[in-house]
Amino acid sequence: MKKNLLVWLIVWGLVALIAPLFVKEDKGSLLLGISFAALLSLVIMLKILLENWSGVIIDIFQKTHTSYDDDSGTSTQRQVTYAKVKLDNGKQKNVPYQKGWQLGDKLQKLRGEYQVKIIK
């Protein structure tokens, strides 16, 4: 996890150093926005990295997600496939489906890793 935090720090440090070169006015607001985005990305990264669970796939289903564009008044729909996993603690979790997963597969998400893996 230290490697991930180091990469995060380097990337956002470079953004904070380079972005002001392209802005002539209001650099304070720019840096505030960059700081907010960096903090948000850190929270999301830590949430993913700190998750630790395992369970069995009990269902594979598709859900339609709709995005709206207020400027043009249009909407876009896309189908996303999920695996419903019954966790070892009895709860259920919807996980974005990965190619090759089947009903009954045992999945595991380890703390410190991004990917969900099939375990035998």
C-alpha angles and dihedrals in degrees: 000000000000089000091054092050091048092051090047091051093048094047095048091042090055091047090052091049099043103037096066089058088070097046123073101184137039098016089164092065090045092054091045090053092047090049091051092049091047092050092048092050090049092053092049093046092050092047090054095043095047095051114110121178146127134197149136127276108246099170141011115206144159127236127193116230119196124203121194127209108206093191097058098023092234132128132209126207127201133179118231122190119218136186114221106218125198103214123219089250090059097255124118128234132187110223125186105259120250123205113268098027116133137186110281096026114139111231129195132191111192125205110259095027130096100206131076111225135201112239125195 
